[in-house]
Amino acid sequence: MHTVYTQYTYMHSELVISQTDGRPMYQQVMEQIRQKIAVGDWPPGHELPSIRALAASVKVSVITVKRAYMELEREGLIVTQQGRGSFVADDVSIGPKLQREELQHHLEEAVKRARLLGMDLSELLDMVRRIRAEMLKDGK
Amino acid sequence: MSELAVKFQGVGKDYKHFHLRDIDFELEEGRIMGFVGPNGAGKSTTIRILLGLIHQDRGNVSVLGHAMPCDQVQAKWDIGFVSEDMRLYPQATLAWHMKLMTSIYPKWDEDYAARLVKRFELRPQQILKRFSHGERTKAVLLMALARRPRLLVLDEPTTGLDPVARRDVLHEFMDVVTDERRSILFSSHNTLDVEQISDQITFIDKGRIIRSQDKETFLEQWRRVRFAATGGFSAEGLPGIVETVRSGHLGAVITDVYSEEVVERVKQAGADITAVERMTLEEIFVANVIRSRNEVRP
């Protein structure tokens, strides 16, 4: 009985939530699931843990995990079958597609921020070039 | 689809120096509610009304389908309650207490209790008097958990626990709601705990519910917008602004109805936006209390 319990406790503990990470917890859960799928730990058709099981192992609320699953479903990364559970989507091309989408999210965020700061497009592009040049210089 | 574990409707209670007014909130089955409020806000009074220990003067309370306080005898079998001031027998061992629980509660889960003893690192043969404060808290929690109640009501369950013990206790709470028919309502000053494991959050201050909402929606709606502005700018009268602070050219507004439109309005009022930040539950809680106190003040 105790062994079963121990297994259960550490089953999904590879998902680690940070309380100092500025992003909301559901986004942290999403990102870590995306990574698992991207590196192939969770292949297409792989069954995701139930919302309640994942919530219990990560120690975040049920509603947080539910939100993460809903958003991942909207992105097409996972599919949920009523009464059966959630699975990694079958489309194998979805990995790179998703990474592009994720990049697009980041860029949208950057464009939004730039607009808030009153920067125009050429200023933003200059900044991107400068950052890239600095990274190349540092050998990254 | 989902049933309600707890429903408060227009509940009130009058004391000489304290009034509980218009308490309305609902807790769905299978969910965890964090009940947050400053000292003396009415948290414990509300919890005691929920348990039928205090009778409300007005309004309806329903717990697991039982009307309170009239059906409290039936309801009690399904409710596990833990508070800081709970009394155990100081001269008796934990094992003795656990045996007593077995004889009272038919649903007492002996295997689960044994696992909790290990997980909480308690010594069953030691008398309670020798337990540290944290160990006593864990012992009381163990006795409530192993009864397998459908509703757990916990008054400040993590107060006085060290970080490791808190982690273990939170883990057990999450384990409870893997069963979607079991629910938890817990009050806490520790907004980090509440932020982490609650599905719903209820804020209470001065005997009133300030807000009762699901956590994700709640955190999504609050933002701090930092700005730089010259003399003419004023955020006053802008809709959705809870609080404004300003010193010289720099300042920040806090909104509880965040959208890009709010940011746009601040811009149109003549400020340059320097940052839009999410807020922690603690910051939101403090802003909420300050606002509600300003509104209540005559």
Interface residues (C-beta under 8 A of the other chain):
Chain A: M1 H2 Y5 T9 I17 Q19 G22 R23 P24 M25 Y26 R52 A53 A55 A56 S57 K59 V60 S61 V62 I63 T64 R67 L116 L117 G118
Chain B: G30 R31 I32 D111 R115 K118 R167 L170 H171 M174 D175 V177 T178 D179 E180 L192 Q196 I197 S198 D199 Q200 D214 K215 E216 L219 E220 V263 D272 I273 T274 V276 E277 R278
